[in-house]
Amino acid sequence: MNDVLYAFMLTAIAGLSTGIGSCIAFFAKRTNKKFLSVSLGFSAGVMIYVSMIEIFVKAQDSLTSELGERMGSWLTVIGFFGGMLVIAIIDKLIPSEENPHEIKEIDYEETDQERSVKDKKSLLRMGMFTALAIGIHNFPEGLATFVSALQDPTLAIPIVVAIAIHNIPEGIAVSVPIYYATGSKRKAFVYSFLSGLAEPIGALVGWLILMPIMNDVVFGMIFAGVAGIMVFISFDELLLAAREYGEHHLSIYGLIAGMIVMAISLLLFI
């Protein structure tokens, strides 16, 4: 039970980091594009490295030990790309104008007159739907974080950090339009914070559904799917957003730095 509580706590920390993005939006007049570009690239590097080097391998070991090398290897690959398919379908179902990964930059240097000509209802709708989209999108991320933490707590820490970094711009994406529409920092923060609750909720639902049937085969398939989800998020969201925020070289430097940090952290636990 202690392991479950620890895994749930880590998942909650990752999910609720959307609140950090909301706070950044309120205390910064403009988006620090270079910092976000490097940070998102770093997060992608961590997730890609740990997915391909550690999570995929553990999934394959679990499946091949139960089903044999040929069948286990095939199922690992199927689970890996199956995870990508799930997250791709979720992204496809979210309208692009409300997609949480569409860039919403901070720029609070508009005058009141300029702000007043904006369609506030449209902005509020954008913010609310962005919060909903993030909630739907973060559900499988919560399950991925939870399963990783439950299997290997030391492996989960860098994953939690990477997903937390990933969630900060999402908090900004929710907060900026709601704040512009309502003028209320409190409302903007609350909706941003609540959108991150989808990750611990995803962890809780996953635990309730999967734990009664959990065995090496189920675990291997889930872990393979987790690897696929994280790689897809890294390429389709983190690196894309990083390139949009700043120079593409910065995102690649961040990517490589994330891989190096992840590699060293894994070596330290050998």
Secondary structure, 3 states (H helix, E strand, C coil): CHHHHHHHHHHHHHHCCHHHHHHHHHHCCECCHHHHHHHHHHHHHHHHHHHHHHHHHHHHHHHHHHHCHHHHHHHHHHHHHHHHHHHHHHHHHCCHHHCCCCCCCCECCCCHHHHHCCCHHHHHHHHHHHHHHHHHHHHHHHHHHHHHHHHCHHHHHHHHHHHHHHHHHHHHHHHHHHHHHHCCHHHHHHHHHHHCCHHHHHHHHHHHHHHHHCCHHHHHHHHHHHHHHHHHHHHHHHHHHHHHHCCHHHHHHHHHHHHHHHHHHHHHCC
